[in-house]
Amino acid sequence: MGSFLGHTLSGSLFLLLGFLWSIKHPLRFFSLKSKYAVRVEKYIDYMELLEWGGMIVFCFIGFLLEQFLPEGPHFHLYNKENHKWVLLNIWQHATMHIMFMFAGIAGVLVRCKFQVPLGMDYFLFSLALFIEGLLFYTHTDRLSSLDQYIHYIGIIPIWCGALCSLFEVWLRNNPILEQIRTSMFITQGTWMWQIGFVLYPRWGDPHWDHNDPATRMFMAMSYSWHFVGVTLFLAIMYGIVYWIFRRQKVSLGYTEMEILEFSNENTKTYTFLVDGSNDK
């Protein structure tokens, strides 16, 4: 990950997952009271199976690539000859990959109806995000204070996403938590791209002044712009999904009181989707 390509590739994966969630979660919410609720939920189940399965595949490939690249550690953690650790940055990335693989395996098992406690997928996912943030924080070999600062800022969406995922262990399919988690993932993805352009300028762009305090002030402001932009994007996606449902003449059947009641009482699980009933 210590390159422009490494930061942008990992950021693109977070962006892709966040984009899928920005469609899936409003889709589930709007279809809840429609006559297509069971059908949509079935498609979403397949989508989630692909999400968690894709997490396993991409993390496993990333783990192997970083280990077997020419500059990789090749599964050597400690050099007994010079008594030094071998490429701990790569091993930290490997630890992140392994934790997300565990979360992906749990997600697949839950959705394949194995005897796995419901919520184990989100618990391991939350744990993987927490460990990712912890390893971001302990990247101590930064070249400059700006390098440290922009990585510390990246911990904000990581740990916020971890907290949301932990709440989802008990409040499964809660639309508010889903939107917050989605916004944190997309922000993490856009910020990884920002880090790539700051640390590895492209196409002849001037280098950032890593010792200027004003640069750090701009980075904090830039992160705020990222988050505002992501919020606007989610609002637009929410409106597009709603518009598509209206265009398809799906009967939503919502009243203001029903939306409030749904948000307060029926967000733990969509149990009535299992038996195909729209009754409360």
N, C-alpha and C positions, 0 to 999 in steps of 0.2 A: 504493500500500500504506500510505501515511501516514494512515490513518483506521481506525476500528473495523471498518468493512465490508471494507476492504482486507486487514486482518490475518485476519479470520475467514474470508473467502472463500479466501485462499491456504491457511490452516490446514485448511479443510474439504477441499480437494483432496488435501492430504497424508494426512488421515484416511481419505478414500475409498480412495486407493491402498493405504494400509497395511491397511485392512480387507479389501480384495480379496486382498492377499498373505497375510493371516492365515488365509484359507480355502484359497487355491491351493497354498501350499507344503506344509501338512500333507496336503492331498488327494493331491498328487503322491507324497509320501513313503509314505503308507499304501497307495496303489494300486500301488506298485512291484512287489509280488510277487503281486498278485491276477490273476485271469483277465481283469479289466477294464482292465489296465494300458495297453494300446494305445489303447483307446477313451478313457480318461481323459486320456491324454497328448495325444490329438487335440483334445479340448475345451480343454485348457490352452493348446495352441498358438494356438487361435482367441482365447482370452482374452488372451494376451500380445500378439497382434496388435492387439486393441482397446486394450490398455493403452498401447502405444507410439504407436499412431495417435491416441488421445485426448490423449496428451501433446503431440503436434504441434498439434492443433486448439486446445486450451485455452491453450497458450503463445502461439500466433499471435494468438488473440482478445485475450488479456491485453496483448500487445505493442501491438496497434492501439488498444485502449481507452485505455491510459495515454498514448499519443501524441496522440490526437485528442479527449480530454476538454477542456472549455473551459479548464481550468487546466493542460493538458498542454503539452509543448514544441513539438509539431507538427513534429518532426524538425529543430528548431533546437538545435544543441549549444553554440554560442558566439555571444554578442552582440558584434558588432564595434563598435557605437556606444558602449557603456559598458564594453567590454573585460571582460566577466564571463561565466562559464559559465551555461548555462540549465538549471535544474532537474536537477542531476546525480543527485539521488535517483531521479528517474523514469528517467534513462538507465541507472542501475545496475540497476534492475528490468528494463529492456529487455535489458540484457546477460544477466541470468539467463534470461529467456525465450528468447533466441536460443540459448544453450548447451543448454537442455533440448530445444529444437526439433531441434538437431543430433543429440542423443542419441536422440530419438524417431525421426528419419529413419533412423539407423543400425539401430535396433531393428526397424523395419518391413522394411528391406532384408534383414537377417539372416534374419528369419522368412519372407520371401518367396523365400528360396533364391537371392538374387542373389549374385554373386561378391564378397562382402564377408568379410574375415577374421573367423572366429568369435571373439567376445570384443570386437570393436570397439564393440558396443552398450554393454557394461558399462564399457569404458574411457571412452567419451565421457560416459556417465552419471556416472561417478566424477569426471571433470573438471568437469562441470556443477555437481556438489555442492561440489567444492572451491572453484570460483569463487563460488558462492553464499555460502559461509562467508567467503571473503576480502572480498566486498563488504559483508557484514554487519559485518565488523570495521572496515571503512573508512568506515562511516556516521558521520562525525565531527560532524555538526551536531545532535547530540542536545540536547534542552532541559535535561536534568538528568543527574546521575550515575546515578540509578535507571534512566532511559531507556537509557543506555549499558550498564549492568550487565545488564539483562534481555535485551538483544540479544546481548551477549557470551555469556551462558549458552546462548542459542539456537544458538551456533556448535558446541557440544558434539555434539548429535545430527547436525548437518549433516556435520561432518568425520568423525565415526565412520561414518556412512553412506557417505561417499566412500571411506573406507578399506576397508570391506566390499565395496563394488562393485569396487574395484580388485583385491582378492583373487579376486573371482568371474570376472575375466578368465581366470584359469587354473584355478580350482576351481569350475567351472560346476555349478549345481544342488546345491551343498553345503548340506544342510539347516540346519547350524549358522549359516553365514553368512547364509542367507536369513532365519532367525528374528531375527538381530541387526539386519540391515538393516530388516526390518519394524518392529521395536521402535523403531529410531531415527526412522523416518518417522512413526510414530504419535505419538511423543513430540514431534517437531517440530510436528506438527499441533496437538496439545493446548497446546503452549507458545505457538504463535501466537495461539490464543484467549486464553491467559493474558495475553499482552502487550496484546491489544486491550482487555481489561477493566481492566488496570492503567493504561494511558495514556489511555483514553477511557471513564471510568466511565458506566454505563448506568442508566436507571430510578431516578435520584435517589440512587444510591450515593455515599457520601462519597469524596472524592478521596484518593489515597494521598499520604503525606508523602514527597516525593522527596528530602528532605534528611536523613531519619532513617536512621542506619546500621542500626537494627533492621529497617527495611523491607527492606534488601538481604539481611540475614541470613534473613528470612522467605522471600524469593524463592529463595534457594539451597535452603532446606528444602522449599519448594513444588515446585521442580524435582525433587527426590528423590522426593516423593510422586507426581509425574507418572510418573516412570519405574517406580516400584513398581506403580502402577496399570496401566500398559501391560503390564508383565510378567505380572501376574495375568490381564489380559484375554487375552493370547496363550496362556497356559496353559489358560484356559477354552475358547477357540476350538479349541485343539489337542485337548482332551478331547471337545468336541462333534463334531468331524470324525471322531475315532476311534469314538465311540459310534454315529454314523450308519453307518459302515462295518460295525460289528458288527451293527447292526440290519438292514442290507441283506444280511447273511450273506455278506459278501465274505471269501474265504479269504485272510487275511493271510500265514499261513505263516511268521511270524517266530519265531526263537529268539533268546535273548540273544546267542549267539555270532554269529548271522547279522547282527544289528543292528550289533554291534561291527565285523564285517568290512566291512559296507556303509559305515559311517561312515569307516573308515580307507582303503578301497581303491576303492570304486565310486562316489564322490561327484563325480568330475570330469565325468562325462557318463552319461546313461542310454542308452548305445548299444544295449543289448539291446531297448529299446523300439522302435527303428527297424525291426528285423526281426521284432518280435513274439515274441521268444524270452524265456523266463524262466530260461534256463540261464545259468550264470556262465561 
